[in-house]
Amino acid sequence: MLVLIRAARLELAAAYRGLDLLGLNEGVCNHLSMMAPRANEEGQIMLVNDYGLHWSEVTASNLVGLNEHAEMVEGQGIVDIAASCIHLGIRKIRPDATVLMHTHQPYATALACMKDPELLMVHQNSARFYKRVAYDNNYTGLAEAIDEGKRLGEALGDKDILFMGHHGVLSVGTEVSIAFDHLYYLERAAQLQILALSMRKEVDLIPEEDCKMTCDSFWKNIKGYSDAHFFSMYRRLRKTQPDFEQ
């Protein structure tokens, strides 16, 4: 059990560092969380960052743990109220969302600011998310109540990605590697869409049958693809930022 707890903390800390390297975070805001066993092995906690630390400062040991009532039961620090409300609220609707990542990454967030934020099927990166994206255009200000997280969970439904209107995006997964990989390829898909539309020529969309075939191919081995990408970043961090393991 202690090995699993340690691995969870290491992977989540690496995700914070990796997304910082990729420029997908914003200031000291945004938040990634993971459900993991408690250190005393009694139930589970939600691991999340100590608010105020830059993502380049996050380590395995300075992640804090919240119980289901948003009470800090492991570690010391401050948890952004939006993090506890969004993440705990969503998990009341989607208890299978072991890992939840919320960012304001620029290209995907730019799409979320559009009246029609649809992710168009313009590239195979886009097709990876065919029929797996939900949209919520009901921006109501800062998330300061669990009910707002539950509302976002309802909007997410059974999808893997949520575009949060005028706000940002959410990625959910059963493992850190999967949620991390989603965010990276979502950003690339959004970037390509914006660049294609900027040429002011007609965009050629991938036919639906080909989108489905491509998506199915990705998802047959989504863990394999995601692990290969995430753990390459993990190895990079061990060489360049080994303090994340502290």
N, C-alpha and C positions, 0 to 999 in steps of 0.2 A: 504493500500500500504506500509506504514512504517513497518508493521509486516512482509510483504513478503521480504522487503529489509533486515531487521534484520535477518530473518531466512536464507536467502541466504548467508549472510556473516558468520553466525555462522556455517553453514554446510560446507562451503568451508574451513574455518579455521580448523574445526575438521578433515576434510579430510587430510589437510597438517600434522596435529599433528598425526593422526592415521597412515598414511603411514610412517612417521618417526619412530613411535613405531615398525612398522613391518619391518623396515630396507629396504624399497623399494625406498628410495630416494638416492641421491648422493651429498654429500657436501652441498653447497647452490645452486646447479644447479637444473635442471628439473623444471617443472612448471605445475600447475593445474589452470584452469580458468573456469569461469561460467558467462553466460550472465544474467544480473539482471537489474531491473529498476534503473534509476538514483535517487539520493536522492531528487532532485527537481521534480521527477516524469515526466520529459521530455525525453522520449526515453529510450534507454538501454545503458549500459556500459558493458565492459568485466572486471570482477573482477579478479585480479591476485596478486601474492605475490610481495612484495617490494624486489628486488634483493639484496642479501647480508645478509638478515636475514636467520638464520638457520630455518628449518621447525618447530623446537620446539619453535621458538619465534613468529610464525605467530599468530595473533589474528584477531578477527572479525573487529576491527577498523583500523589495519594497512595494510589491503588489499587495493590496489589502483585500480582505475577505469580508463580504457582507452576507448576512442571513436573509431569509425570505422577507423579513420585515425591514430591510434596509439598515439594519444595525451592524456596526463594524464589530466583528468577532475575531478577526485576525489582523495583525499589523497596526500601524499608527499612521494617521494622516487625515486627509479630507477627501471625501468623494463628491464629485460634482452631482448636484441634485438631479440634473438632467440624465446623468448616467444611470443612477439608481432607478429613476422613474421609467425611463425608456426600456432598459434591459430587463428589470424585474417584471415590469408590466407586460412586455412582449412574451416573456416566458410563461406567464399565466395563460396565454393563448397558445403558445407554441413551446410546450415543455421539451420537445425534441431538439430545440435550438441550443445545443451544448455550447456553441461558440457564436457570439454575436458581435459584429464589428460595425461601428457607425463612424463615418468620416464626412468631411466636406471637400472631398477631392475635386479638383477644379473642373475637369471636363464633364464628369457625370453630374456634378452639382449644377453646371451651366444648363444641362438638359433639364434638370429638375426645376429650373426657373422658367421654363417655357410653358406657354398655355397648353401645348401638346408636347409632353416630355417623352413621347414614345421612343424607345430604343429601336431604330430601324435596322432591318436585316441587310446591312450593306457589306458585311465582311464575315469571314468564318469566326472571328472573335465575337461578333454580334450573334451569330447563329448558335453559339454555345449556350446563350441565354434564351433561346426560342421558347416561348410560353412559360418562362420561369421568372418573369419580372412582374411585380405589382406596382401600382402607382397610387399615391395619396396626394391630392391637391388641396387638402383642407388644412392649410397652415393656420395654427392658432396661437403662435407665439412660443416662448420657451416652454419646454416640458418640465412642469413642476409638480406633477401628480401622477401616481401610479395609473390612474384611469387614462391618462394620455398615452402611456405605454401600452395599455390594453387596447386602446383605439388603434394604435399603430399595428399591434399584433393582428387585429381584425383585418386591417387593410392589407397586411402582408399575406394573410391566408396561408396557403400551402406552398407559396413561392419561396425562392432563395434570395431574391433581391427586392428591396423596396426603394423606389424613388420617392423621397419626401419633399413635396413641393416647397420651393423657396427655402430649402433647408440643406439637404444632403442626401446621402444614400445609406442603406443598411444592407449588410450581408450576413447570412446565417449559414451555419454548417455544423456537422457532427464533430469536426476536428478543426484545429487551428489552421492547418495547411489548406483545407478546403475553403474556409471563409477568406483567408488571405489571398488565395489564388483568384477567387471570385472578384475581389476588389481590384486586383491588378488588371485582369482582363476586361472587367467592366470599364475601367478607365481608358484602356486602349481602344475598346469598341466605341466609346463616346467620343474620344479624340478623333478617330477616323471618320465618324459620322459628321462631326462639326467641320473637319477639313474638307470632306467631300462636298458638303452643302455650301461651303464658302466659295467654291468654284463657280457657283451659279449656273450649273448645268444640270440636266436631269440625272438623278441618281438611279442607278440600275439595282433594284432590289433582288435578292436571291429568292428564287421560287420557293413556295412553302414546302413542297415535298423535299427539296434539297436542304432547307433549314432543318426540317425534322430529322432527316438522315444524319446531318452533321451533328446536331445536338445529341442524338442518340449515341453516336460514335464517341463523343466526348464523355458522356455520362456513363458509358460502359466501364470506363477506367478513370473516373474522375479523381479517385484517391491516388492512383498512380501518377497522373499528371500533376496533381496538386503537391504531393509529397516531393516529387522531383524538383519542382520549382522552389517550394518553401525551404526545403532542407539545403538547397544550394545557397540560399540566402543565409540560412543558419550557419553553414560552414564559413561563409564570408564574414559573418559577424564574429565568429570565434577567432578569426585571424585579425580582424581590424578593431573590434570592440569587445574584447573578451570579458570586460567587466559586467556585461549583461547577465553573466552566469552567477554573479555574486548573490 
